[in-house]
Amino acid sequence: MVELSQAINLRIRLIYYPPYHSKYNPIERCWAALENYWNGAILDSIEVAIKWASNMTWKGIAPIVHRVEATYEKGIKVLSQELEHYQTFWQPSETLPSYTLLMLLHTLH
């Protein structure tokens, strides 16, 4: 995000939602609509599930649905030296420092 912010010369504010608060996460709200839509359907293949998901709407909008076959990598960590470099471009929020960062166009130091 730091590199993007600098490339487009725009300050970007990142806001992190508290973990496990689905009411703040749009995908969780959409998931509830999908569960209601295909309730009772026999989802006996990936193709059937994708078709059902493609035909539902949420707030009047149809989703773009495709199968992701890539492996979701977990446990990847940034080296502390690299993280320290990028942290020079972050300014934590005064009111919510744990959940909000502003990407600066120059370093703090």
Backbone bond lengths (Angstrom), bond angles and torsions (degrees), N, CA, C in turn:
res aa  C-N    CA-C-N  psi(-1)  N-CA   C-N-CA  omega(-1)  CA-C   N-CA-C  phi
1 M - - - 1.441 - - 1.527 110.43 -
2 V 1.323 116.01 -34.64 1.469 119.30 177.17 1.521 109.80 -60.08
3 E 1.331 116.61 -47.33 1.465 120.71 -178.55 1.526 111.19 -63.91
4 L 1.322 117.54 -40.67 1.462 120.89 177.13 1.528 110.32 -63.40
5 S 1.315 116.80 -45.97 1.457 121.58 179.51 1.525 111.15 -55.80
6 Q 1.328 116.06 -44.05 1.462 120.11 -179.68 1.525 111.59 -71.90
7 A 1.321 117.34 -38.30 1.466 121.07 -177.94 1.525 112.01 -63.98
8 I 1.327 116.62 -37.89 1.467 119.68 -178.80 1.529 112.26 -99.78
9 N 1.344 116.01 3.37 1.463 122.74 177.85 1.528 111.54 53.79
10 L 1.331 114.58 52.05 1.458 120.84 -177.27 1.522 109.58 -140.33
11 R 1.318 115.94 132.12 1.465 119.13 174.85 1.522 108.45 -74.97
12 I 1.311 117.00 131.91 1.463 122.50 -177.78 1.521 108.33 -116.67
13 R 1.323 116.20 131.60 1.457 120.56 176.19 1.530 108.33 -100.87
14 L 1.321 116.23 122.46 1.459 122.14 176.81 1.517 108.86 -98.82
15 I 1.303 116.27 131.13 1.459 120.65 178.16 1.522 107.70 -122.77
16 Y 1.306 115.79 123.97 1.461 122.04 178.96 1.515 108.31 -100.63
17 Y 1.316 116.24 127.15 1.452 119.79 175.66 1.516 109.50 -78.46
18 P 1.318 117.08 147.01 1.463 118.18 175.26 1.530 109.45 -58.67
19 P 1.321 118.05 141.80 1.463 119.95 -177.73 1.528 111.94 -62.37
20 Y 1.320 114.84 142.90 1.461 123.80 173.89 1.521 114.20 68.26
21 H 1.309 118.34 22.83 1.454 121.39 174.45 1.528 107.56 -105.19
22 S 1.331 116.26 86.47 1.459 120.54 -172.33 1.526 113.22 -64.62
23 K 1.320 118.07 -25.34 1.466 117.87 -178.52 1.524 112.11 -66.84
24 Y 1.335 117.55 -18.21 1.455 121.21 178.12 1.523 112.59 -95.32
25 N 1.315 117.96 -4.28 1.457 121.87 -173.51 1.527 109.25 -109.90
26 P 1.341 118.56 109.04 1.467 120.93 -176.84 1.525 113.78 -55.87
27 I 1.326 118.77 -36.04 1.464 119.49 -179.35 1.524 111.00 -65.39
28 E 1.312 117.43 -33.39 1.462 120.56 177.46 1.525 110.85 -67.70
29 R 1.330 117.00 -38.80 1.464 119.71 177.81 1.527 110.49 -67.74
30 C 1.327 116.98 -38.74 1.461 121.06 176.98 1.525 110.28 -65.14
31 W 1.339 116.59 -39.97 1.465 120.94 179.73 1.527 110.50 -59.04
32 A 1.319 117.81 -39.85 1.466 121.23 178.41 1.530 110.39 -62.70
33 A 1.335 117.13 -40.31 1.466 120.73 178.03 1.523 110.54 -64.44
34 L 1.331 116.94 -40.77 1.465 120.78 178.53 1.524 110.82 -64.52
35 E 1.320 117.40 -43.49 1.466 120.31 178.82 1.521 111.02 -60.01
36 N 1.330 116.99 -40.32 1.466 120.06 177.06 1.522 111.01 -66.74
37 Y 1.333 117.37 -39.25 1.462 121.72 -177.64 1.521 111.77 -64.65
38 W 1.333 117.54 -46.20 1.466 118.81 -176.06 1.523 113.21 -96.70
39 N 1.322 116.43 15.01 1.460 121.26 178.15 1.528 110.54 -56.94
40 G 1.302 116.55 123.69 1.459 122.05 179.64 1.514 114.22 90.74
41 A 1.328 118.24 -13.55 1.468 120.88 178.67 1.526 109.48 -71.92
42 I 1.305 116.15 148.22 1.462 121.12 176.18 1.523 107.32 -90.97
43 L 1.303 115.32 107.59 1.466 122.00 -178.74 1.521 107.70 -97.66
44 D 1.332 115.35 79.74 1.467 119.87 -172.84 1.527 113.64 -96.63
45 S 1.325 117.04 5.08 1.465 119.98 175.76 1.528 108.90 -156.63
46 I 1.294 115.32 162.82 1.465 120.24 177.49 1.524 109.65 -63.41
47 E 1.325 116.62 -39.75 1.463 120.68 -178.65 1.530 111.36 -61.60
48 V 1.331 116.74 -42.36 1.467 120.60 179.26 1.526 110.18 -64.54
49 A 1.327 117.08 -43.53 1.467 120.77 179.16 1.526 110.75 -62.19
50 I 1.324 116.80 -42.35 1.468 120.41 179.22 1.527 110.58 -64.97
51 K 1.332 117.36 -40.07 1.465 120.57 178.97 1.529 110.65 -63.32
52 W 1.322 117.07 -45.97 1.466 120.44 178.01 1.525 110.40 -60.60
53 A 1.316 116.55 -45.92 1.466 120.45 -178.89 1.530 111.06 -63.49
54 S 1.329 117.36 -37.10 1.467 121.74 -179.18 1.524 112.41 -68.62
55 N 1.334 117.09 -27.69 1.460 121.21 -175.81 1.525 114.35 -90.25
56 M 1.321 117.88 -10.70 1.463 119.57 179.89 1.524 109.82 -79.46
57 T 1.308 116.05 166.06 1.466 120.73 171.99 1.522 108.13 -131.36
58 W 1.309 115.38 153.69 1.463 121.47 175.98 1.508 106.81 -133.74
59 K 1.319 115.54 119.94 1.465 121.59 -175.69 1.529 110.95 55.64
60 G 1.346 116.07 36.91 1.455 122.00 177.47 1.515 115.45 79.60
61 I 1.315 117.51 5.46 1.465 120.97 -177.49 1.524 109.56 -116.89
62 A 1.337 115.76 131.41 1.466 120.89 176.92 1.528 108.95 -83.60
63 P 1.316 117.57 138.95 1.467 119.98 -179.31 1.521 112.21 -80.12
64 I 1.313 115.49 160.50 1.462 122.06 168.62 1.521 104.99 -96.42
65 V 1.310 116.68 117.26 1.464 121.01 -172.79 1.517 109.71 -118.12
66 H 1.313 116.08 131.69 1.462 121.19 173.53 1.524 108.95 -150.82
67 R 1.286 115.14 157.05 1.458 120.76 -179.95 1.529 109.41 -83.38
68 V 1.312 115.76 131.87 1.459 121.83 175.79 1.521 106.94 -99.93
69 E 1.319 116.11 117.47 1.460 119.68 -177.59 1.522 113.05 -102.20
70 A 1.321 116.33 -4.14 1.467 119.50 179.22 1.525 109.78 -71.43
71 T 1.298 115.90 153.02 1.454 121.30 177.01 1.520 109.11 -80.50
72 Y 1.312 116.16 131.37 1.460 120.91 177.31 1.522 107.94 -80.38
73 E 1.307 115.38 112.13 1.462 120.43 -177.44 1.525 110.08 -79.86
74 K 1.308 115.83 131.92 1.462 120.98 177.25 1.520 108.99 -119.19
75 G 1.304 116.25 157.90 1.449 121.10 174.88 1.515 115.09 77.87
76 I 1.330 117.76 12.59 1.464 120.82 178.91 1.527 107.89 -79.37
77 K 1.306 116.24 129.69 1.461 120.74 -178.07 1.521 110.10 -124.57
78 V 1.314 115.30 146.03 1.459 121.83 176.48 1.523 107.75 -83.55
79 L 1.325 116.64 137.68 1.460 120.54 176.75 1.527 109.57 -60.61
80 S 1.322 116.97 142.32 1.465 120.62 -175.65 1.528 112.39 -59.73
81 Q 1.344 118.12 -35.02 1.469 120.24 178.30 1.527 111.01 -64.49
82 E 1.317 116.01 -41.89 1.461 119.84 179.52 1.526 110.48 -67.68
83 L 1.316 116.55 -41.14 1.459 121.23 178.82 1.527 110.68 -61.91
84 E 1.319 117.11 -42.86 1.468 120.97 178.77 1.529 111.04 -58.88
85 H 1.331 116.57 -40.02 1.472 120.07 178.17 1.525 110.41 -60.37
86 Y 1.333 117.15 -49.34 1.460 120.26 -177.00 1.525 112.26 -69.50
87 Q 1.327 117.19 -30.05 1.466 119.57 179.75 1.524 112.30 -63.42
88 T 1.307 117.37 -20.26 1.471 119.57 176.96 1.530 111.74 -69.30
89 F 1.326 117.13 -12.82 1.466 122.04 178.40 1.532 112.01 -102.77
90 W 1.318 117.78 2.44 1.465 121.88 -177.75 1.511 110.57 -104.94
91 Q 1.305 115.53 137.50 1.458 120.64 172.34 1.522 107.19 -123.51
92 P 1.339 117.65 109.07 1.463 119.83 179.13 1.531 111.02 -64.41
93 S 1.310 115.62 149.59 1.457 121.68 176.61 1.529 109.65 -65.66
94 E 1.322 116.77 144.93 1.462 119.99 176.23 1.519 111.11 -72.38
95 T 1.328 117.51 -33.11 1.463 120.46 -176.54 1.522 113.20 -88.02
96 L 1.328 118.13 -35.81 1.470 121.91 -179.66 1.526 110.07 -134.09
97 P 1.317 118.63 67.42 1.466 120.40 -174.24 1.527 114.58 -63.05
98 S 1.314 117.97 -24.95 1.467 120.04 179.86 1.520 112.74 -79.29
99 Y 1.348 117.04 -17.88 1.457 119.82 -173.04 1.523 115.10 -121.27
100 T 1.331 118.69 -7.49 1.459 120.25 -175.51 1.523 111.07 -136.25
101 L 1.336 115.40 131.14 1.463 122.14 175.97 1.519 108.76 -129.35
102 L 1.318 116.56 146.43 1.454 121.94 172.74 1.518 107.40 -110.99
103 M 1.341 116.74 126.71 1.461 121.29 177.10 1.518 107.84 -82.10
104 L 1.314 116.56 119.77 1.455 121.94 -178.79 1.522 110.58 -90.36
105 L 1.313 116.65 156.81 1.460 121.12 179.69 1.523 111.84 -87.35
106 H 1.309 117.35 -6.36 1.466 122.46 177.86 1.524 107.62 -142.15
107 T 1.296 117.57 165.61 1.461 120.56 -179.07 1.521 110.60 -75.11
108 L 1.320 115.28 156.22 1.461 120.93 176.83 1.517 111.46 -77.10
109 H 1.314 116.76 -21.72 1.473 120.82 -174.33 1.509 111.32 -103.81
